[in-house]
Amino acid sequence: MKNKLALSALLALTLLLAACAPEAMPATEAPAMEATTDPYASSGGDAMPTTASVEISDQAIEHGAVTVAKINAAVDGWVVIHVEADGKPGPVIGYAQVPAGESKDVKVTIDESRATVKMFAMLHVDEGTKGTYEFPGADAPVKDGDMIVMLAFNQVEAMGDSMPPMSSLTANDQSIVDGTVTIASAYMEVPGWMVIHTEADGKPGPVIGYVQLPAGESKDIKVTIDASQSTPKLFAMLHVDAGVAGTYEFPGDDAPVKDGDMIVMVPFNTK
């Protein structure tokens, strides 16, 4: 009898413990991890923005507008036409919006009555109210290092037959080919030199190549350089030949050509 009672008590205790035990959690799969992308990974050179630049040639004003041949802008902004004042950019007489990236043949309506013989095409940011030109103000000039991104050009019909063209040059971004770079065009009032400077702290640095130029216009000018000393950005600069004719002397007599207070030069990138 006692054995039956003990067995019954043991059975009851077993059932009680089973009832109080926590329910087993159903098996679950580990959540799938989402694929992540390295925000700093780059698939190629296109991810790097190009240096801001402006290209414009001497021209006549047509229907109250001038045409800027090519613009490279890192962000949305403005191409702005400044008149000349004491050899430097002066008041604004026209502007047009430009998107980030490359733009070609951008027409800018200007106040023709205020145009000067020499003008400046300058790149400005659009930092204030988007789509509203605010300068003086938030929409300041774009800088490449310490240099404002701009290029001077001449109003052709205002120059007159008796006034010679001013010294100027044009250069495009390019690869160094067989130790040479090619400068698209240059105009020299007197014989001189096309000189290639490296970049140092955002400004022209040491010379790595040069070639003689005659007076007048020259195109597709090939300049042999020391490619081992090249920097990603170079400067094409006009120098005079004021010392011994045909002998490059800089530092020395063959100083940079100036248009007013500004050295005649243009930066370009090597790819």
C-alpha positions as CSV (number, residue, x, y, z in Angstrom):
1,M,0.0,0.0,0.0
2,K,2.8,2.3,1.0
3,N,4.6,1.5,-2.3
4,K,1.5,2.5,-4.3
5,L,1.1,5.8,-2.4
6,A,4.8,6.6,-3.0
7,L,4.5,5.8,-6.7
8,S,1.4,8.0,-7.0
9,A,3.2,10.9,-5.3
10,L,6.2,10.5,-7.6
11,L,4.0,10.5,-10.7
12,A,2.1,13.6,-9.6
13,L,5.4,15.5,-8.9
14,T,6.7,14.6,-12.4
15,L,3.5,15.9,-14.0
16,L,3.8,19.1,-11.9
17,L,7.4,19.8,-12.9
18,A,6.5,19.2,-16.6
19,A,3.7,21.7,-16.5
20,C,6.0,24.3,-14.9
21,A,8.8,23.9,-17.4
22,P,9.2,26.8,-20.0
23,E,8.1,26.0,-23.5
24,A,10.9,25.3,-26.0
25,M,11.6,28.2,-28.4
26,P,11.0,27.3,-32.0
27,A,14.1,27.1,-34.1
28,T,14.8,30.3,-36.0
29,E,17.2,31.1,-38.8
30,A,19.8,33.8,-38.4
31,P,18.8,37.0,-40.1
32,A,20.4,37.5,-43.5
33,M,23.1,40.1,-43.5
34,E,22.6,42.9,-46.0
35,A,25.3,43.4,-48.6
36,T,27.3,46.6,-47.8
37,T,29.2,48.9,-50.1
38,D,32.3,50.6,-49.1
39,P,31.5,54.3,-49.5
40,Y,35.1,55.1,-50.3
41,A,35.5,52.4,-52.9
42,S,36.1,53.7,-56.4
43,S,35.5,51.7,-59.6
44,G,37.7,54.0,-61.7
45,G,39.0,57.4,-62.5
46,D,35.5,58.8,-63.2
47,A,34.8,59.0,-59.5
48,M,37.4,61.8,-59.2
49,P,36.1,65.3,-60.0
50,T,38.1,67.1,-62.7
51,T,39.6,70.5,-61.9
52,A,37.4,73.5,-62.6
53,S,38.3,75.3,-65.8
54,V,37.0,77.8,-68.3
55,E,37.9,78.1,-72.0
56,I,37.0,81.1,-74.1
57,S,38.4,82.7,-77.3
58,D,38.6,86.3,-78.5
59,Q,35.3,87.1,-80.2
60,A,32.7,89.6,-81.3
61,I,29.6,90.3,-79.3
62,E,26.7,88.8,-81.2
63,H,23.1,89.7,-80.4
64,G,24.2,91.0,-77.0
65,A,25.9,87.7,-76.0
66,V,29.3,86.1,-75.8
67,T,30.0,82.4,-76.0
68,V,32.2,80.4,-73.5
69,A,33.7,77.5,-75.4
70,K,33.9,75.0,-72.5
71,I,33.4,74.9,-68.8
72,N,34.3,72.2,-66.2
73,A,32.5,72.8,-62.9
74,A,32.8,70.6,-59.8
75,V,29.3,71.8,-58.6
76,D,26.4,73.7,-60.0
77,G,27.3,77.4,-60.4
78,W,27.6,80.3,-62.8
79,V,29.8,81.5,-65.6
80,V,30.1,85.2,-65.1
81,I,31.4,87.9,-67.4
82,H,33.4,90.7,-65.7
83,V,34.6,93.8,-67.5
84,E,38.2,94.9,-67.1
85,A,39.2,97.5,-64.5
86,D,42.8,98.5,-64.1
87,G,44.0,95.3,-65.7
88,K,41.9,93.1,-63.4
89,P,38.3,91.8,-63.3
90,G,35.8,94.5,-62.5
91,P,32.0,94.8,-62.4
92,V,29.8,92.0,-63.7
93,I,27.9,92.6,-66.9
94,G,26.4,89.1,-67.5
95,Y,26.0,85.6,-66.2
96,A,24.5,82.2,-67.0
97,Q,23.8,79.1,-64.9
98,V,26.0,76.0,-65.5
99,P,25.5,72.5,-64.1
100,A,28.2,70.4,-62.5
101,G,30.4,68.7,-65.1
102,E,31.3,69.8,-68.6
103,S,29.3,72.4,-70.6
104,K,30.1,73.5,-74.1
105,D,29.3,76.7,-76.1
106,V,27.5,78.4,-73.2
107,K,26.0,81.7,-74.3
108,V,26.0,84.5,-71.8
109,T,23.8,87.6,-72.3
110,I,25.7,90.7,-71.3
111,D,25.1,94.5,-71.0
112,E,26.9,95.3,-74.3
113,S,26.9,99.1,-73.5
114,R,29.3,98.4,-70.6
115,A,31.6,95.9,-72.3
116,T,35.3,96.7,-72.3
117,V,37.9,95.7,-74.9
118,K,39.2,92.9,-72.6
119,M,36.8,91.0,-70.4
120,F,37.0,88.0,-68.1
121,A,35.0,84.8,-68.1
122,M,34.9,83.6,-64.4
123,L,33.4,80.6,-62.7
124,H,31.3,81.3,-59.6
125,V,29.6,78.9,-57.2
126,D,25.8,78.8,-56.5
127,E,26.0,78.7,-52.7
128,G,23.1,80.9,-51.7
129,T,19.5,80.6,-52.9
130,K,19.7,78.0,-55.7
131,G,19.1,79.5,-59.1
132,T,19.5,83.1,-57.9
133,Y,22.7,84.9,-58.7
134,E,24.1,86.5,-55.5
135,F,27.3,88.3,-56.0
136,P,28.6,90.2,-54.1
137,G,27.4,87.6,-51.7
138,A,27.3,83.9,-51.3
139,D,28.0,83.1,-55.0
140,A,31.7,83.8,-54.8
141,P,34.3,83.0,-57.5
142,V,35.6,79.4,-57.7
143,K,39.2,78.9,-56.8
144,D,41.7,76.2,-57.8
145,G,44.2,76.3,-55.0
146,D,44.8,80.0,-54.5
147,M,43.9,81.0,-58.1
148,I,40.4,82.1,-59.3
149,V,39.2,80.0,-62.2
150,M,38.9,82.6,-65.0
151,L,40.2,83.4,-68.4
152,A,40.6,86.8,-70.1
153,F,39.3,87.3,-73.7
154,N,39.2,90.3,-76.1
155,Q,36.2,91.9,-77.8
156,V,37.3,91.6,-81.4
157,E,35.4,94.5,-83.0
158,A,36.4,96.9,-80.2
159,M,40.1,96.2,-80.8
160,G,40.3,98.1,-84.1
161,D,42.6,97.4,-87.0
162,S,45.4,99.5,-85.4
163,M,45.4,97.7,-82.1
164,P,47.3,94.3,-82.1
165,P,45.8,91.3,-80.3
166,M,47.0,90.8,-76.7
167,S,49.2,87.9,-75.7
168,S,47.0,84.8,-74.9
169,L,47.1,81.1,-74.8
170,T,44.8,78.0,-74.6
171,A,45.6,74.6,-73.1
172,N,43.5,71.5,-72.6
173,D,43.7,68.6,-70.1
174,Q,45.8,65.8,-71.7
175,S,48.1,62.9,-71.3
176,I,51.8,63.2,-71.5
177,V,52.8,61.5,-74.8
178,D,56.4,60.5,-75.4
179,G,57.6,63.1,-72.9
180,T,55.7,66.0,-74.5
181,V,52.6,68.1,-73.9
182,T,50.7,70.0,-76.6
183,I,49.4,73.5,-76.1
184,A,46.4,74.2,-78.3
185,S,47.2,77.8,-79.2
186,A,49.2,80.9,-78.2
187,Y,49.5,84.5,-79.4
188,M,52.7,86.4,-78.8
189,E,53.1,90.1,-79.5
190,V,56.9,89.6,-79.8
191,P,59.0,86.4,-80.0
192,G,59.3,84.5,-76.8
193,W,58.8,81.1,-75.1
194,M,56.1,78.7,-74.2
195,V,57.1,77.4,-70.8
196,I,55.7,74.5,-68.7
197,H,55.7,75.0,-65.0
198,T,54.9,72.3,-62.4
199,E,52.4,73.1,-59.6
200,A,53.7,74.0,-56.1
201,D,51.1,74.9,-53.4
202,G,48.5,75.7,-56.0
203,K,50.7,78.0,-58.0
204,P,53.3,77.8,-60.8
205,G,56.5,76.1,-59.6
206,P,59.7,75.0,-61.2
207,V,60.1,74.9,-65.0
208,I,60.2,71.4,-66.6
209,G,60.1,72.3,-70.3
210,Y,60.1,75.2,-72.8
211,V,60.1,75.9,-76.6
212,Q,60.6,79.0,-78.7
213,L,57.6,80.9,-80.1
214,P,57.5,83.4,-82.9
215,A,55.6,86.6,-82.7
216,G,51.9,86.1,-83.8
217,E,49.7,83.1,-83.5
218,S,50.9,79.5,-83.0
219,K,48.8,76.3,-82.8
220,D,49.4,72.8,-81.5
221,I,52.6,73.7,-79.8
222,K,54.6,70.6,-78.7
223,V,56.7,71.1,-75.6
224,T,59.2,68.5,-74.4
225,I,59.2,68.2,-70.6
226,D,60.9,66.3,-67.9
227,A,58.0,63.9,-67.3
228,S,59.6,62.5,-64.2
229,Q,59.2,65.9,-62.5
230,S,55.6,66.4,-63.7
231,T,52.8,67.1,-61.3
232,P,49.1,66.2,-61.9
233,K,48.4,69.9,-62.7
234,L,50.8,71.9,-64.9
235,F,50.8,75.6,-66.0
236,A,51.5,76.7,-69.6
237,M,53.0,80.2,-69.4
238,L,54.3,82.7,-71.9
239,H,57.7,84.2,-71.3
240,V,59.5,86.9,-73.2
241,D,62.9,86.4,-75.0
242,A,64.5,89.6,-73.6
243,G,68.0,88.4,-73.0
244,V,70.3,86.6,-75.5
245,A,67.9,85.9,-78.4
246,G,67.2,82.2,-78.7
247,T,68.6,81.3,-75.3
248,Y,66.1,80.6,-72.5
249,E,67.1,82.7,-69.5
250,F,64.8,82.2,-66.5
251,P,65.2,83.1,-63.8
252,G,66.7,86.0,-65.5
253,D,65.8,88.3,-68.4
254,D,63.1,86.0,-69.9
255,A,60.4,86.8,-67.5
256,P,56.7,85.8,-67.7
257,V,54.5,87.9,-70.1
258,K,52.0,90.1,-68.3
259,D,48.7,91.4,-69.5
260,G,48.2,94.4,-67.2
261,D,49.0,93.0,-63.7
262,M,48.2,89.4,-64.7
263,I,50.7,86.8,-65.9
264,V,49.5,85.2,-69.2
265,M,49.2,81.5,-68.2
266,V,46.6,78.7,-68.0
267,P,46.6,75.6,-65.8
268,F,45.8,72.1,-67.3
269,N,45.7,68.6,-65.9
270,T,47.7,65.6,-67.0
271,K,45.7,62.4,-67.1
